[in-house]
Amino acid sequence: MKKLILGVAMSLLLAGGAHATSIGYAKSTINRIYTFKLGDTTQQGQAIRLSKAKLQAMKGKTIDFAEFVTGSKNTTDGNIHTFITTSLGGTPLVEGSVKLEKALTWCKWTLDQPYTITGEEENLYIGYTADIKTSYKLLIADGSYDIEGYNFAYQDGKWVDTYGMNKGSAQIRVNVEGVADYPDVIMASNSFDSYFKVGGSYDFSTRFINAGTTAITSFDAQVSVNDKTVTQHFGNLNIKAKDNYSFKITGVDATEEGEKALKVTINNINGTDADTDLSDNSFTDHIFFYPRNMERSILVEGFTGQDCPNCPNGHLVLNSAIESSDESLVEVTHHAGYFPDMFTMAEDDACRFYYSNPASTFAPAVMVNRNPDPTLQSTPVINTGYNDIMQLIYHAAQSKPYVSLKLETQLDEAKRELTVKLGIKPHTTLPAGDILFNIYLVQDSLKAAQSNGGTNYIHNRVCRGAVTGNTWGILLEGLEAGKEKTWEKTITIPDSIHASYWTDDMLDDNGLYSGKYKKSQTNFPAVLKNMSVVAYVGQYDNQDNTKNVIFNCTEVKLGASHTQGGYASTAAIQNVEASADADIRVANGRVKVAGDYDHVYVYNLTGRQVDANAQLAKGVYIVKVTASGKQTTKKIFVR
């Protein structure tokens, strides 16, 4: 059975006669914002597929016309070239041409000779191609949920399924004569590929689409969880054609860790099994429950530059978003995206990879878990708008963490030797592809010039390079659920750290980098008490920056250690929920946090982070404390 994700019903509209049916997958609303172009070539096209089961149900019926909407009429010859075929890219069964009089409206292709459906076709594709002028967006979809295996577009010389592109369904419909009314359910699956913890309160529900031409008055839902099946009957309904219906899935036990196999099938529709295509009446998925005390942090990476006049305000916006989020966030700042400056490391410059165009970047900017939210844009790095940052954080919070981390450090201050040991424990099978870990060295309270910030601007969360010595990290192999992987390294932290983007071969005849920085200006004191290490594990694809995601991360001060909740087995953890909200107080102008905690951050009311260990001036501050995967935020008054 195929798993199909669909947000609106397949459009089955009466057209011209009592038994003429217009078949398509897009909702009828046409909107310019859903126009698009795929690939770099001028050759473009779209097509929809009719399944074998549906074709068998329509055996002997005829297709006499099809209709298309295009996002532009600016093709090289003013036409689209239409076809019906059993194989995309193969020899058409029928072909023709339609003159485009106007974009964003239906244009009709009447077949010279109607095509009779034999019922023997494995598939039938109806579509068009055209050669467009330069950058015009010929293609258009409905902006709804994608449907796997039903909508296609032409990209760089080949046809591709648009499933997963967040386009929705192509604005194409085909008229079939002589088709009687029929029911047709299409499962529309909510995604269960999300982050669930034992003991959480979750409403697992799904829905289906009435994609037929007659109302659905009753149906049965067979819900199977780990092969235990329960049948739920629903009656006295009136689910009209093109409407959808949601119902709650019962029998999913959220009290035990581990993976649960889920299958939902809709049958006995209106008391019969007369559905024209049973292949899309079911979906299968897996739900994974992490330990009750599972701790997951989200990596927030800012992009900035000392010469960037808008960056100080961007820092305030980012800090404000971090303050107001309920998620556990770990922040790192890359001095890249505007121009390289006195802080820029090789690792920072490499992260320009995550921009939509690494040759044309910008700041202030931000990415969260290196994974784009498709509702914002297709690539990870966005401008620092408050609402968009919050949306990125929300999107990241829905993804699976897969692993728990144990980060241990030992510091010999006299020798300035730092030993870092990272433990990685997968909870479940990780996605296919390259899984890497990396460990950044991060420093706060660095004073240096900043455009619109003065000569002694405080730069925080500054990336000072990778402890691993590898820009992208180290490949993890042989990861298995429940089995720990460890990595250890000892480094000597120099008295000052050179901005490794700048290499000696970049010095000009005057001994300057980029004509303005002396070599000494790119060295900053490495103050141990202001430094921490940030470890993360994630998926990396060096060919496609949209296919990267950080699974989990954590941070500790030099010499400290932290084991994330969930790293040890649940049975070995005592009283994991006993720690209430952190007890935050102020005494003699200093922030005091009672008990054990992981991180404490202090911000003034402008959103600027201040030293959490310093004596604070009179005023109002926001304190954020994370402990055992929980976060507490409190406003304090220093008098």
ChimeraX attribute file (.defattr): number of C-alpha atoms within 10 A of each C-alpha:
attribute: neighborCount
match mode: 1-to-1
recipient: residues
	/A:1	12
	/A:2	14
	/A:3	20
	/A:4	24
	/A:5	22
	/A:6	23
	/A:7	23
	/A:8	26
	/A:9	25
	/A:10	26
	/A:11	23
	/A:12	23
	/A:13	18
	/A:14	16
	/A:15	14
	/A:16	11
	/A:17	9
	/A:18	12
	/A:19	14
	/A:20	21
	/A:21	24
	/A:22	23
	/A:23	22
	/A:24	28
	/A:25	27
	/A:26	25
	/A:27	21
	/A:28	12
	/A:29	9
	/A:30	20
	/A:31	14
	/A:32	15
	/A:33	11
	/A:34	17
	/A:35	20
	/A:36	17
	/A:37	21
	/A:38	18
	/A:39	12
	/A:40	12
	/A:41	15
	/A:42	22
	/A:43	20
	/A:44	26
	/A:45	26
	/A:46	30
	/A:47	28
	/A:48	26
	/A:49	21
	/A:50	20
	/A:51	17
	/A:52	17
	/A:53	19
	/A:54	18
	/A:55	21
	/A:56	18
	/A:57	16
	/A:58	20
	/A:59	16
	/A:60	16
	/A:61	20
	/A:62	19
	/A:63	22
	/A:64	17
	/A:65	19
	/A:66	24
	/A:67	21
	/A:68	24
	/A:69	23
	/A:70	29
	/A:71	24
	/A:72	23
	/A:73	22
	/A:74	22
	/A:75	21
	/A:76	13
	/A:77	13
	/A:78	15
	/A:79	19
	/A:80	27
	/A:81	16
	/A:82	24
	/A:83	22
	/A:84	23
	/A:85	19
	/A:86	17
	/A:87	15
	/A:88	21
	/A:89	11
	/A:90	8
	/A:91	12
	/A:92	16
	/A:93	13
	/A:94	15
	/A:95	17
	/A:96	15
	/A:97	17
	/A:98	17
	/A:99	15
	/A:100	20
	/A:101	13
	/A:102	14
	/A:103	15
	/A:104	18
	/A:105	17
	/A:106	18
	/A:107	19
	/A:108	17
	/A:109	21
	/A:110	16
	/A:111	17
	/A:112	11
	/A:113	11
	/A:114	15
	/A:115	17
	/A:116	15
	/A:117	18
	/A:118	13
	/A:119	17
	/A:120	11
	/A:121	17
	/A:122	13
	/A:123	17
	/A:124	20
	/A:125	22
	/A:126	25
	/A:127	27
	/A:128	25
	/A:129	21
	/A:130	22
	/A:131	19
	/A:132	24
	/A:133	16
	/A:134	12
	/A:135	12
	/A:136	16
	/A:137	21
	/A:138	29
	/A:139	22
	/A:140	29
	/A:141	30
	/A:142	23
	/A:143	21
	/A:144	19
	/A:145	20
	/A:146	27
	/A:147	24
	/A:148	17
	/A:149	17
	/A:150	20
	/A:151	28
	/A:152	22
	/A:153	22
	/A:154	25
	/A:155	20
	/A:156	13
	/A:157	13
	/A:158	13
	/A:159	16
	/A:160	17
	/A:161	19
	/A:162	24
	/A:163	19
	/A:164	13
	/A:165	11
	/A:166	16
	/A:167	20
	/A:168	25
	/A:169	31
	/A:170	30
	/A:171	29
	/A:172	28
	/A:173	27
	/A:174	22
	/A:175	23
	/A:176	24
	/A:177	23
	/A:178	16
	/A:179	19
	/A:180	12
	/A:181	15
	/A:182	16
	/A:183	20
	/A:184	28
	/A:185	27
	/A:186	28
	/A:187	29
	/A:188	27
	/A:189	20
	/A:190	16
	/A:191	13
	/A:192	16
	/A:193	13
	/A:194	14
	/A:195	17
	/A:196	23
	/A:197	20
	/A:198	18
	/A:199	16
	/A:200	11
	/A:201	9
	/A:202	10
	/A:203	10
	/A:204	15
	/A:205	14
	/A:206	18
	/A:207	20
	/A:208	26
	/A:209	24
	/A:210	26
	/A:211	27
	/A:212	25
	/A:213	20
	/A:214	17
	/A:215	20
	/A:216	24
	/A:217	15
	/A:218	18
	/A:219	20
	/A:220	17
	/A:221	21
	/A:222	17
	/A:223	22
	/A:224	21
	/A:225	20
	/A:226	14
	/A:227	11
	/A:228	11
	/A:229	15
	/A:230	15
	/A:231	14
	/A:232	14
	/A:233	13
	/A:234	13
	/A:235	13
	/A:236	9
	/A:237	13
	/A:238	13
	/A:239	16
	/A:240	17
	/A:241	23
	/A:242	21
	/A:243	17
	/A:244	19
	/A:245	16
	/A:246	11
	/A:247	13
	/A:248	10
	/A:249	20
	/A:250	15
	/A:251	14
	/A:252	17
	/A:253	12
	/A:254	19
	/A:255	13
	/A:256	15
	/A:257	18
	/A:258	15
	/A:259	15
	/A:260	19
	/A:261	15
	/A:262	20
	/A:263	20
	/A:264	22
	/A:265	18
	/A:266	25
	/A:267	21
	/A:268	14
	/A:269	20
	/A:270	17
	/A:271	13
	/A:272	11
	/A:273	13
	/A:274	14
	/A:275	24
	/A:276	18
	/A:277	18
	/A:278	19
	/A:279	19
	/A:280	21
	/A:281	23
	/A:282	24
	/A:283	21
	/A:284	16
	/A:285	16
	/A:286	16
	/A:287	20
	/A:288	23
	/A:289	24
	/A:290	25
	/A:291	22
	/A:292	19
	/A:293	23
	/A:294	22
	/A:295	25
	/A:296	27
	/A:297	24
	/A:298	23
	/A:299	26
	/A:300	21
	/A:301	22
	/A:302	27
	/A:303	28
	/A:304	29
	/A:305	26
	/A:306	24
	/A:307	16
	/A:308	20
	/A:309	17
	/A:310	15
	/A:311	23
	/A:312	21
	/A:313	17
	/A:314	23
	/A:315	24
	/A:316	18
	/A:317	21
	/A:318	25
	/A:319	19
	/A:320	20
	/A:321	20
	/A:322	22
	/A:323	20
	/A:324	12
	/A:325	16
	/A:326	15
	/A:327	19
	/A:328	23
	/A:329	20
	/A:330	21
	/A:331	21
	/A:332	20
	/A:333	23
	/A:334	27
	/A:335	27
	/A:336	28
	/A:337	26
	/A:338	20
	/A:339	17
	/A:340	22
	/A:341	23
	/A:342	26
	/A:343	27
	/A:344	26
	/A:345	26
	/A:346	22
	/A:347	23
	/A:348	25
	/A:349	19
	/A:350	15
	/A:351	20
	/A:352	20
	/A:353	19
	/A:354	21
	/A:355	22
	/A:356	17
	/A:357	11
	/A:358	14
	/A:359	10
	/A:360	10
	/A:361	19
	/A:362	21
	/A:363	23
	/A:364	27
	/A:365	26
	/A:366	28
	/A:367	24
	/A:368	29
	/A:369	26
	/A:370	28
	/A:371	23
	/A:372	24
	/A:373	22
	/A:374	15
	/A:375	11
	/A:376	13
	/A:377	12
	/A:378	17
	/A:379	22
	/A:380	25
	/A:381	30
	/A:382	26
	/A:383	16
	/A:384	24
	/A:385	16
	/A:386	17
	/A:387	11
	/A:388	17
	/A:389	25
	/A:390	19
	/A:391	16
	/A:392	26
	/A:393	24
	/A:394	16
	/A:395	17
	/A:396	26
	/A:397	19
	/A:398	12
	/A:399	18
	/A:400	20
	/A:401	28
	/A:402	22
	/A:403	30
	/A:404	27
	/A:405	28
	/A:406	22
	/A:407	24
	/A:408	21
	/A:409	21
	/A:410	15
	/A:411	19
	/A:412	12
	/A:413	14
	/A:414	6
	/A:415	10
	/A:416	14
	/A:417	15
	/A:418	20
	/A:419	18
	/A:420	24
	/A:421	16
	/A:422	22
	/A:423	17
	/A:424	23
	/A:425	21
	/A:426	19
	/A:427	25
	/A:428	19
	/A:429	13
	/A:430	19
	/A:431	10
	/A:432	7
	/A:433	11
	/A:434	16
	/A:435	22
	/A:436	17
	/A:437	23
	/A:438	21
	/A:439	26
	/A:440	24
	/A:441	22
	/A:442	24
	/A:443	23
	/A:444	21
	/A:445	17
	/A:446	19
	/A:447	14
	/A:448	17
	/A:449	16
	/A:450	19
	/A:451	15
	/A:452	15
	/A:453	18
	/A:454	11
	/A:455	11
	/A:456	11
	/A:457	17
	/A:458	17
	/A:459	20
	/A:460	21
	/A:461	22
	/A:462	25
	/A:463	28
	/A:464	28
	/A:465	22
	/A:466	21
	/A:467	23
	/A:468	20
	/A:469	14
	/A:470	14
	/A:471	19
	/A:472	17
	/A:473	20
	/A:474	17
	/A:475	14
	/A:476	15
	/A:477	10
	/A:478	7
	/A:479	18
	/A:480	14
	/A:481	14
	/A:482	16
	/A:483	11
	/A:484	17
	/A:485	16
	/A:486	12
	/A:487	13
	/A:488	12
	/A:489	12
	/A:490	15
	/A:491	14
	/A:492	14
	/A:493	17
	/A:494	14
	/A:495	12
	/A:496	13
	/A:497	17
	/A:498	22
	/A:499	25
	/A:500	19
	/A:501	19
	/A:502	21
	/A:503	12
	/A:504	12
	/A:505	7
	/A:506	13
	/A:507	16
	/A:508	12
	/A:509	8
	/A:510	9
	/A:511	14
	/A:512	16
	/A:513	21
	/A:514	13
	/A:515	12
	/A:516	13
	/A:517	15
	/A:518	15
	/A:519	17
	/A:520	11
	/A:521	16
	/A:522	20
	/A:523	16
	/A:524	18
	/A:525	11
	/A:526	19
	/A:527	16
	/A:528	19
	/A:529	12
	/A:530	16
	/A:531	20
	/A:532	22
	/A:533	24
	/A:534	22
	/A:535	24
	/A:536	26
	/A:537	26
	/A:538	25
	/A:539	21
	/A:540	22
	/A:541	13
	/A:542	11
	/A:543	8
	/A:544	11
	/A:545	20
	/A:546	21
	/A:547	16
	/A:548	22
	/A:549	24
	/A:550	25
	/A:551	25
	/A:552	24
	/A:553	29
	/A:554	28
	/A:555	26
	/A:556	18
	/A:557	22
	/A:558	23
	/A:559	19
	/A:560	16
	/A:561	18
	/A:562	18
	/A:563	18
	/A:564	23
	/A:565	22
	/A:566	23
	/A:567	23
	/A:568	18
	/A:569	11
	/A:570	15
	/A:571	6
	/A:572	8
	/A:573	13
	/A:574	8
	/A:575	8
	/A:576	14
	/A:577	11
	/A:578	7
	/A:579	12
	/A:580	10
	/A:581	13
	/A:582	20
	/A:583	12
	/A:584	19
	/A:585	16
	/A:586	15
	/A:587	10
	/A:588	10
	/A:589	17
	/A:590	15
	/A:591	22
	/A:592	15
	/A:593	15
	/A:594	9
	/A:595	10
	/A:596	11
	/A:597	16
	/A:598	20
	/A:599	17
	/A:600	20
	/A:601	17
	/A:602	25
	/A:603	20
	/A:604	16
	/A:605	14
	/A:606	12
	/A:607	20
	/A:608	19
	/A:609	25
	/A:610	17
	/A:611	16
	/A:612	16
	/A:613	13
	/A:614	11
	/A:615	14
	/A:616	21
	/A:617	12
	/A:618	10
	/A:619	12
	/A:620	15
	/A:621	23
	/A:622	18
	/A:623	22
	/A:624	22
	/A:625	21
	/A:626	21
	/A:627	21
	/A:628	21
	/A:629	17
	/A:630	20
	/A:631	20
	/A:632	17
	/A:633	20
	/A:634	14
	/A:635	15
	/A:636	17
	/A:637	14
	/A:638	16
	/A:639	12
